[in-house]
Amino acid sequence: MKEHALKVFRQPPERLNCAQSVLHAWREVSGDTSIALADLKLFGGGRAPDGLCGALHAACMVAPDRAEALKQNFAARLGSLYCKELRAAKVHACETCVVQATELLELHFGQIRAEP
């Protein structure tokens, strides 16, 4: 799943932000298109609600029933849930957050496969 996300994260022609990249990967592997990529256009760069990391916000949107577990695991791995803090630490680039969010979705859903 992370390969799907990294393929489009800030890459032409789409240049998707972190939140959109996680959603794109989810859509690719699950087949779930209930959330439009355009719906997450404003959630990159620390603009997700409450300053949450956009990649994590997207993961929580596609798995709202698992949002708390996703947040706990994300914070345990990266030290924060918030974009500003993650970027200030200069240890975690946005790309790292995209990878972690997609890996956590895979962890919480096991092998995700689109229905034929």
BAFI-3210 file (N, C-alpha, C; in Angstrom, 3 decimals, decimal comma, padded with zeros to 6 digits):
// residues 116
n [1|2|3|4|5|6|7|8|9|10|11|12|13|14|15|16|17|18|19|20|21|22|23|24|25|26|27|28|29|30|31|32|33|34|35|36|37|38|39|40|41|42|43|44|45|46|47|48|49|50|51|52|53|54|55|56|57|58|59|60|61|62|63|64|65|66|67|68|69|70|71|72|73|74|75|76|77|78|79|80|81|82|83|84|85|86|87|88|89|90|91|92|93|94|95|96|97|98|99|100|101|102|103|104|105|106|107|108|109|110|111|112|113|114|115|116]
n.u [000,807|001,962|003,591|001,789|000,940|003,317|003,976|002,393|002,598|003,273|004,190|004,387|001,749|-000,277|000,498|-000,227|-001,180|-000,158|-002,391|-004,154|-002,595|-002,483|-005,193|-005,509|-003,922|-005,378|-007,778|-006,844|-006,048|-008,216|-010,504|-012,489|-014,218|-015,584|-014,860|-013,811|-010,805|-010,487|-011,787|-009,913|-008,036|-007,442|-006,197|-003,453|-000,087|-000,312|-002,910|-005,041|-007,853|-007,511|-004,747|-003,726|-001,673|-001,854|-001,705|-002,263|-004,815|-006,249|-006,065|-007,586|-010,046|-010,785|-010,999|-012,818|-013,780|-011,553|-009,935|-008,880|-007,056|-005,339|-004,299|-002,987|-001,005|000,385|001,389|003,012|004,942|006,004|006,107|004,384|001,134|000,696|001,155|002,771|004,451|005,712|007,084|008,715|010,431|012,152|012,933|011,122|010,012|007,401|006,937|007,648|005,546|003,415|004,105|004,022|001,297|000,001|001,096|000,072|-002,666|-002,672|-001,818|-003,957|-006,011|-005,152|-004,302|-005,256|-007,496|-008,861|-012,230|-013,186]
n.v [-001,187|001,233|001,763|002,515|004,934|006,473|006,681|008,688|010,815|014,095|013,899|014,406|013,618|014,389|015,350|014,911|015,698|014,795|013,688|013,121|011,280|009,043|008,391|007,838|005,513|003,798|003,643|002,376|-000,196|-001,189|-000,712|000,958|003,771|005,763|008,165|011,135|012,126|014,876|015,818|015,818|017,670|020,062|019,277|018,886|019,796|020,531|021,365|019,788|018,966|020,368|020,516|018,063|015,484|015,239|012,844|010,930|011,817|011,211|008,405|007,916|008,815|006,903|004,725|005,063|003,731|002,666|004,712|005,722|003,717|003,822|006,403|006,128|004,210|005,540|007,806|006,468|005,448|007,726|009,829|011,992|013,333|015,493|017,699|020,066|019,619|017,258|018,095|020,049|018,544|017,625|015,120|013,518|013,399|014,469|012,408|010,161|010,134|009,553|006,965|005,656|005,993|004,517|001,983|001,450|001,340|-000,990|-002,797|-002,716|-003,655|-005,993|-008,018|-006,149|-006,271|-005,420|-005,927|-008,199]
n.w [000,000|000,733|-001,432|-003,412|-002,355|-002,183|-004,827|-005,870|-004,126|-003,989|-006,580|-010,121|-012,444|-010,697|-008,122|-005,363|-001,995|001,398|002,777|000,657|-000,726|000,980|000,994|-001,750|-001,988|-000,312|-001,746|-004,056|-003,164|-001,732|-003,160|-002,368|-003,013|-001,749|-000,583|-001,989|-003,668|-003,951|-001,720|000,272|-000,365|000,974|003,306|003,634|004,684|007,418|007,775|008,492|010,603|013,860|013,582|013,117|011,706|008,235|006,757|008,700|009,407|007,063|007,118|009,401|008,510|006,598|008,167|010,481|012,751|013,803|014,468|016,946|017,727|015,524|015,864|018,359|017,745|015,701|017,057|018,870|017,176|015,863|017,655|017,845|016,983|015,496|012,803|012,864|015,085|014,278|011,995|013,132|014,649|012,790|012,191|011,089|007,981|005,757|003,983|005,466|007,280|005,586|004,803|007,320|008,031|006,000|006,435|008,981|008,433|006,879|008,818|010,631|009,078|008,011|005,216|002,566|-000,011|-003,120|-004,120|-006,736]
ca.u [000,000|002,798|004,089|000,737|000,928|004,541|003,985|001,665|002,857|004,033|004,744|003,543|001,050|-001,269|001,109|-001,142|-000,605|-000,022|-003,709|-004,648|-001,774|-002,949|-006,507|-005,283|-003,450|-006,518|-008,700|-006,213|-005,993|-009,494|-011,594|-013,448|-014,118|-016,621|-014,308|-013,137|-009,492|-010,654|-012,245|-008,757|-007,079|-007,076|-005,705|-002,000|000,661|-000,731|-004,249|-006,075|-008,461|-006,701|-003,332|-003,356|-000,953|-002,805|-001,663|-002,999|-006,213|-006,822|-006,208|-008,718|-011,275|-011,177|-011,227|-013,224|-013,951|-010,213|-009,180|-008,108|-005,919|-004,416|-003,622|-002,072|000,138|001,119|002,134|004,055|006,003|006,616|006,258|003,346|000,040|000,503|002,064|003,730|005,437|006,478|008,002|009,681|011,415|013,047|013,296|010,079|009,531|006,018|006,966|007,650|004,191|002,604|004,461|003,506|-000,171|-000,412|001,468|-000,873|-003,913|-002,462|-001,750|-005,292|-006,941|-004,531|-004,137|-006,394|-007,620|-010,075|-013,121|-013,136]
ca.v [000,000|002,436|002,021|003,268|006,293|007,195|006,885|009,916|011,876|015,221|013,521|014,776|014,869|014,729|016,074|014,793|015,980|013,607|013,099|012,566|010,119|007,918|008,027|007,216|004,146|003,058|003,396|001,418|-001,564|-001,641|-000,507|001,869|005,117|006,565|009,484|011,673|012,724|016,321|016,114|015,932|018,614|021,106|018,720|018,726|020,922|020,920|021,962|018,848|019,460|020,435|020,432|016,648|015,104|014,961|011,420|010,249|012,226|010,408|007,029|007,906|008,993|005,655|003,712|005,823|002,839|002,308|005,961|005,847|002,787|004,376|007,547|005,630|003,568|006,573|008,575|005,598|005,306|008,983|010,764|013,017|013,233|016,821|018,049|021,084|018,986|016,288|018,837|020,751|017,560|017,453|013,715|012,865|014,108|014,133|011,096|009,182|010,091|008,840|005,545|005,138|005,933|003,395|000,747|001,227|000,863|-002,400|-003,539|-002,803|-004,357|-007,181|-007,915|-005,482|-006,588|-004,930|-006,977|-008,268]
ca.w [000,000|000,773|-002,777|-004,098|-001,811|-002,533|-006,282|-006,204|-003,153|-004,546|-007,872|-011,259|-012,732|-009,681|-007,002|-004,234|-000,675|002,240|003,028|-000,598|-001,077|001,787|000,460|-003,056|-001,746|000,221|-002,854|-004,963|-002,640|-001,174|-004,101|-001,741|-003,579|-001,107|-000,294|-003,173|-003,428|-003,828|-000,363|001,165|-000,946|001,931|004,560|003,670|005,233|008,754|007,746|008,926|011,846|015,085|013,263|012,985|010,488|007,160|006,409|009,764|009,268|005,977|007,612|010,330|007,735|005,936|009,204|011,674|013,900|014,299|014,534|018,193|017,654|014,539|016,492|019,388|017,095|014,971|018,058|019,424|016,174|015,431|018,758|017,857|016,015|014,925|011,718|013,284|015,955|013,490|011,129|013,980|015,099|011,640|012,074|010,315|006,802|005,399|003,333|006,547|007,825|004,597|004,933|008,590|007,974|005,156|007,122|010,074|007,827|006,534|010,072|011,221|008,193|007,447|003,763|001,946|-001,436|-003,759|-004,602|-008,182]
c.u [000,860|003,352|003,082|000,746|002,154|004,646|003,342|001,948|003,816|004,661|003,806|002,861|000,108|-000,734|000,194|-000,438|-000,603|-001,366|-004,265|-003,885|-002,191|-004,308|-006,378|-004,866|-004,589|-007,475|-008,148|-006,302|-007,331|-010,641|-012,657|-013,240|-015,150|-016,150|-013,525|-011,791|-009,593|-011,099|-011,087|-007,712|-006,588|-006,395|-004,206|-001,362|000,179|-002,127|-005,378|-006,658|-007,530|-005,196|-002,811|-002,567|-001,982|-002,849|-002,446|-004,490|-006,906|-007,037|-007,408|-010,047|-011,729|-011,462|-011,666|-013,411|-012,619|-009,328|-008,326|-006,895|-004,887|-003,618|-002,612|-000,817|001,000|001,981|003,262|005,232|006,747|006,744|005,228|002,272|-000,040|001,599|003,155|004,833|006,316|007,496|009,060|010,780|012,461|013,561|012,345|009,619|008,098|005,946|006,932|006,257|003,248|002,859|003,864|001,985|-000,646|-000,056|000,504|-002,233|-003,797|-002,458|-003,145|-006,294|-006,370|-004,291|-005,392|-006,389|-008,920|-010,915|-013,097|-014,348]
c.v [001,264|002,775|002,834|004,728|007,085|007,491|008,223|011,081|012,903|014,930|013,949|013,534|015,294|015,619|016,088|015,113|014,696|012,910|012,438|011,305|008,875|007,455|007,334|005,759|003,275|002,681|002,338|-000,014|-002,083|-001,577|000,445|003,285|006,068|007,970|009,939|012,277|014,231|016,721|016,326|016,927|019,648|020,594|018,414|019,917|021,420|021,514|020,980|019,380|019,325|020,326|019,011|016,431|014,713|013,498|010,602|010,579|011,398|008,967|006,922|008,091|007,691|004,543|004,391|004,967|002,414|003,537|006,065|004,930|003,291|005,527|007,089|005,028|004,575|007,380|007,747|005,477|006,612|010,045|011,864|012,691|014,476|017,221|019,019|020,483|018,007|016,998|019,574|019,809|017,299|016,032|013,037|013,756|013,672|012,752|009,977|009,031|009,347|007,339|004,958|005,003|004,750|002,065|000,437|000,778|-000,613|-003,268|-003,747|-003,557|-005,650|-006,977|-007,305|-005,807|-006,014|-006,108|-006,998|-007,632]
c.w [000,000|-000,601|-003,581|-003,637|-002,260|-004,022|-006,659|-005,258|-003,742|-005,908|-008,990|-011,825|-011,607|-008,567|-005,773|-002,923|000,156|002,469|001,772|-000,992|-000,308|001,281|-000,893|-002,877|-001,228|-000,901|-003,803|-004,445|-002,135|-002,178|-003,576|-002,281|-002,957|-000,729|-001,520|-002,785|-003,216|-002,419|000,607|000,670|000,072|003,193|004,592|004,365|006,577|008,832|008,055|010,245|013,050|014,826|013,153|011,699|009,431|006,776|007,439|009,685|008,185|006,431|008,548|009,600|007,088|006,940|010,498|012,925|014,505|014,498|015,798|018,193|016,651|015,149|017,538|018,763|016,350|015,947|018,662|018,462|015,909|016,512|018,831|016,830|015,140|013,942|012,179|014,155|015,187|012,608|011,939|014,455|014,030|011,488|011,103|009,176|006,529|004,746|004,378|007,136|006,885|004,710|006,208|008,567|007,132|005,806|008,264|009,550|007,459|007,781|010,654|010,363|007,649|005,964|003,166|000,467|-001,960|-004,208|-006,114|-008,833]
res [m|k|e|h|a|l|k|v|f|r|q|p|p|e|r|l|n|c|a|q|s|v|l|h|a|w|r|e|v|s|g|d|t|s|i|a|l|a|d|l|k|l|f|g|g|g|r|a|p|d|g|l|c|g|a|l|h|a|a|c|m|v|a|p|d|r|a|e|a|l|k|q|n|f|a|a|r|l|g|s|l|y|c|k|e|l|r|a|a|k|v|h|a|c|e|t|c|v|v|q|a|t|e|l|l|e|l|h|f|g|q|i|r|a|e|p]
***
